[in-house]
Amino acid sequence: MQRLFTSSEMVGFSLVIGILSAALLSAVWLIRQRGTLEAESQEMRSALSDARQRISRYQAIIADKNRRIVIWDGNDRKPEFLGQLPGETGAPQAESEFLAFGRWLKPSSAGELDKAIERLRFDAQSFDLIVETNHQEVIEVQGRLSGGRAFARFVALNNLRAELAELKIERSRLKASIATFEALLDAIEQPVWQRDTEGRLVWVNQAYSEAVEATSPAQAVTEEREILGTVSRERIRATSTPESPFHEKVSTVVRGNRTFFDVVDARSASGSGGMAIDISQAESLREELTRTLKSHADTLDHLATAVAIFDRDRRLQFYNQAFAQLWQLDTPFLEARPDNSEFLDRLRAANKLPEQLNWKNWKENALSVYRSFETQTDLWHLPNGQTLRVIASAHPQGGATWVFENLTEQVDLETRYNTLVRVQGETIDHLSEGVAVFGPDGRIQLSNPAFRALWGITEAEATPGTHIRSIEAACAPSYDRPDGWKAFSKMITSFDDERPSSQGTLELYSGLVLDFAVTPLPNAQTMLTFVNMTDSVRAERALKEKNEALQKADELKNEFVQHVSYELRSPLTNIIGFTDLLKTPVVGPLNERQAEYIDHISTSSAVLLTIVNDILDLATVDAGIMRLEYAEIDLDDLLDDVSMQMTDRLQENNVALEINASGHLGQIVADPQRLKQILVKLLTNAVNFSPEGSTVNLKCWREGADFLFNVTDHGCGIPQDILATVFDRFSSNSKGGKRTGAGLGLSIVESFVSLHHGTVSIDSDAGRGTTVHCRIPSAAVPQSVAAE
């Protein structure tokens, strides 16, 4: 029975058939590809064989000993080397040493080649170079790029190519040298030129073009601007030869100014070249030097110091008048330019040099200045008593200058100065005042024993050179206050332009009282002086205390006098009043004795009242409270009043009063009461000392606005030892007087005259009488009087 295929079987069968068909097709394709690959492989083997054959041929060609190739594949890969260079070139055979070009190439070639290879590899710049080895061989180097690789071919040249390369190198070297020299000549300040065989300019430098006022050297050459005149150029052309170049000073005009050039022109087969050196300044300096030397000679000729100049041959070249006067040598001898040795021998023969035990050695030592680079100084004590300081200095160009300085007066002055310093030092050391001198740096320079004793410091602590700070510390135990040494330090070390002096007083802890003075001295020095005023101060203090006590006592006295005077006036006024009342008939009659007693009481009371008034007036004057009552006074009326008031006193003493005055004395402005009191006091005093039957003279006159008068008596006079005290209070000269007073009259007169701004004086001779002179000036008219 026939079986039928199911659908699933049909699908499986189809898949098997497809797979077999695909495998069969793949096998067929692979067989065909294998044949193709075998054919291509055979072709590649043939090509590789051909390439290897070609590389072998190329390597055989490259492997020549005259060239070497270096190949760089990429920037970081190691280079490949092909071929070698001949050993005589000096190129190393080892690959590791070949690229160290600095070891076998000349430095200039090595540097240039390194830069060229670097530009080839990194900037793709080809190059062609000719380099030199240290063995003086020439190598051609070519740099190229191909297929991303960099090639550098080194070829050793020989024969004509080597010679040609060497010529190229020499040409480059010569061009570089010429360019260097031209740049150098362009940089210098001297004009330089080059001419051809016909004398035409070929080349000039920048200084030449500036000298001929051209904008550039090319313009100067093109326009043939000449720096030298025609005559100068012709003389150069006629005299200059290759063996003997032209070399002279030439004058020409440059930029409108006359200029002197030192011209050098050398001739050769191809032309000539020259240089002009500006020597105008040198000529000016030479003339200035000549004038300066003449001026110096004139100056030295007027010096008081002897000067002589010897040239390099040791012959006298110059001397001044002081030199001739010092040595008193013949003028012909000096003008003959004697040798320095001959000059010394001449002085020795004339006994004008110091005596020497070994003359030869002394003279040789003196003349050694010509072989020395240092100035020699010596002292010559001449036989005539002069002392010379001899200064000999050699010249750099040869020769020497001798200076003879006369120190005779200086030595004498120095001796006297040293003596004076010693005397002053001894004087300062023996002063009782303490003295210390400080320099501008604040260090003590000298001090005397009195200074150290006053401050209680030792001589070691005040050694010269000790700073004032140390002195301050040493003196601190005696006095350590801001107004002491701290103030001294500030004044001494101050940098002020003006250093003021200072004075004052210090009281040390020990009780010593010192007066100090800070005195600036020349050269920024400062002197401190201390005077021991302890005894004086103590005496002064005692006197002040005593004076204060006296003043207090005087004040008490004045207060007592004023008080007592005012207290006494009231009872005295009552006594006088009741006495006058008792004299009147109202009380009743008095017997003779009672009347006599009443008269004595009245007289004594009046005298006592006068004394009390005088004392009160003096007390008022001393207190400064008395004021004058100025008014216009008719002097004639004043004299009449005084005369009337003195009548009783004159009759009582049997003395006459004579008034001598001009017909009309006029008026004066003064205090009427006080002026009248002055006259009465003087007349009363004169009457008291006048003998009975004598005359008291009152003489009055005017001098301008002043009223002058004097009172003269003919009594016993005033002794000279008492005359100086007559104006003192309570000073009474009772000898020869009829009445003894309190001694206040003349004192009151002097006080009242002084209040009027007048003067009073006394002339007296014992046994001849006394004269009192007074001058009362007229005061200004009071406003109330002027108004009337």
Phi, psi and omega in degrees: 000131182286132183262142180260142178276140178278170182291323181293323178292322180296322178294317182293321180294320179297319179296320181295317181295321180295318182295317181295321180295319179294320180294321180295318180295319179298321180295318179298319182292320180294322180296321181289321179293325179295323178293320180295314181297321179296324179292317180294322179296322179294322179293320180294323178296321179294318180295318180296321179295319179295319180296319180296322178296319180293317179300320179297317179297317180296316179297324178296321179292313184292327185293021175291145182285358182261002180210158177212138183242135176244129185241130175246121177253097185089166185281333189250353184279154181291137183288157178252140185245136176230133176081177181219158174256153181302148180295330182292344177286341182088003180285133180291147180277329182291137182295326184289339182258347187293319183283355174277076189296329182297342182275334184233354173253157174296149187305318181295319180291320181297315180296317181295320181292319179301315180295321181294317179294322179296317177294327179295314186285321189255337180241003178057042178254118178287164180205159172223120184227153170244119183241158179245138177269170178291348178265016178064027176260154183250134181230137176264132181237129178239135178241127182220165175241140179203124177058037179078006179246153178251129181243139173232116182255125178255119183239124177279121184270153177209168179057227187294321180296321178294318179296319179297318179295320179296322177295320177299316180296317180296321178299314179298321180294318180294319178297320179295319179295316180297318179297322179295314181294321178295319177297320178296314180294328176291334184276338183282162184271353182268134177296135180228140181219161175226134182238157175272188183293339179271358179089007179274148180293134177250321181206141175224159178266179184296321180297324178296314182296323177292324181293325180266010176060043175259153182287334181205161176301324180298319178296320179297321180288316183296316182272001177052051177280121184263139176272336181253153178287168183298318181297318179295318181294320179295322179292323177295316182293327182280330186256340184280132177226162177300328181276333184226094180294157177284134180208099180211169174271131184233137177259134179210177181250124179233122180055037176082003181242140176292125185230142177254129179241144168264103190263133174236124181226123181247137183255145175222181182293331183265002181144218181208160176221146183216165179218141178241119180257123182288115180245019180298316179295322178296321178295319178297319179295324179295317177295320178296322178296319178298315178295321180295317179298320178294319178296319178296321178296318178296320179295313179297330182291339180262000179284150175278347179270134181286131181227135176223138181240127178250141183279187183294340175271008178066027178256148183296120182257324182209147172209150180259177184294325180297325178295314179296322180288326181294312186264346176053050178263158181294140179298317177303322179295317180290321180290341179283002178055065182291159175288152181300320177295318179296323178298315179295321178297322180295318178295320179295320180295328179273008179058045180246003179247159177299144178292133183234141177288323180234092185297321184296313179295322180296316181292321179297321178293322179294322182276357179291353178299332181289344180251006184245153177262355183251151179286135179255136180232135181212158176251128178249121175260101188284157179299334181278008177095354180281152176239123182244139167263117184257121180243118180241124180229133181279150176270145178300327180271005182108155182093180183205155176247130179248127178241125180247103182262122182281112182257013185302308180294323180295318178296319178297315179296321180295321178296314179294324179295315179298320177298316179297320179297317179296318178297316179295321177298316177296321179296313180297321181295333182261006176287147175280341177277142176281130183230134175218136181241130181244144178277177180295339179272006178080014180257139183289138181253324175203156176205152180255166182301326180299321178298313182293324180291319181297321184264358175067038178243159182272168178295326179294325180287341179247029178298137177308133183103349178287134182288152183296336176296320178291322177297319179299317179295322180291328182270353184302321179299337180272326182195115183228079180224160182299332181273010181258237186293335176296319177292321178299317180299318181296317181290322185287321183264012181288149178259014180294145179295320180254121181256103182285151174279164183212148178221156179178190182227138176237142174243112185286166178298333181283353181099353177290139177248120184243132167270124181246156175218130175255113186241119175293139178243166176299164180061031175063022176271163181221136179248133174251129176236141181229127180244129180284108182250022186300309181298316180297318181295319179297316177297320180296318178296319179297319179294321179296317179297318179294320180295320178298321178295319178296320179296319178295321178295320180294321177296319177297320179297314181297318179297319179295316181297314180298317182295314182294321181299314179293323180289329181282332185295324182295309178295325178296321178296321178294318180298313181297320180295314179291328177296315178296326179292322179294333180286342183276153179294349184297322182285328182130165183288149178246143175284178186296317182292320179298318179297323179294318179295320179298321179297317179297318179297317181296317181295312181297321179296320179296318178297315180297321178296321178298315179298316180297318178297318179297314180299318179296321177296315180296320178296322178295321178295315181297325180285348179075022183252359179283133178235133179281141177260093184287144176199165177280127184243131171276113187296326178297316178295323179299316181293325177296316179299316180296318180298317179296319182293331182272359186299311182298316181296321180294317179293323180296324182261002180055050180232140180263153178243124179243120181252119177252111181212157178291168185300325182214107180280340178085205186242159177215148178264113181199181177275112185301317183294315182289323178294319178294323179296323178299312182295317182296317181298316183293317181292320178298317179295321180292319179296322182297326183258004179270139177289158178299141180084357179271178183234136173260127184258132174240111181250129183231143175199171182244141170232098185067234179270354183275146176252118182246141176205157172220150181242126184236132173240167182242041182273207185283347181081178182242126178299153183296328181288342179260341186302324184287347184244012186292335181270000178284151181287144180059026175258109186239129175257090185281351182290120179089355181264150181280333181230145177259120181255188181278353180078032180249352186298303181293328178296319178292322177302311181298319181295316182290322177296319180295323177296331175275006182062032179256190180228151177219139179212163183231134170244128182208141173233134180301126179087357183239357179102183185223143176233128178251128182252135179226146174227122179244110177284150179281132179274175177292147181291127179299153182299323181293322178291318180297324180294323178295000000 
